Amino acid sequence: MRLSCSSEKVRPPPTGFVVYLGWREIRMIIGIVGAILSFFLLVNGFAALRRPLDELVKYDPLGKRLLERRGERFTLRMYRLFGLAMLALGLVAGYASIYRLMGA
C-alpha cells in the first residue's frame, strides 16, 4: 500500500478554447443580462403609457375582450396601470443589475 501520490500522473491543464468562469464573471454576466432586460421593460412600459388604445388592443385578444365587456375608459386605465407597473419593475431591475455590476 502506497502512501505517496508522486507516481500518479497529473493531468495537464486543458488547451484550446476552454473558458472557466468564476463567480465574479458569472455575476458580471447576470448583471449585463439584467440591465438589458430591464431596458426592455422600461421601453415596454413607456409604450403602454404613450400609445393609443387602438394600437394597444390590436394584437391582444384579452384586451379586445376587455374593451368589449368593460368599455374604453376602463381598458385604457388597465393598460396605463400595466405600463406603470412595467416601468416601476424596469427601474428596480435596472437599479439592481447596475448595483450588481458595480461590484456589490
HELIX and SHEET records of a PDB file:
HELIX    1   1 TRP A   23  ARG A   50  1                                  28    
HELIX    2   2 LEU A   53  LEU A   56  1                                   4    
HELIX    3   3 PRO A   61  ARG A   70  1                                  10    
HELIX    4   4 GLU A   72  LEU A  101  1                                  30    
END                                                                             
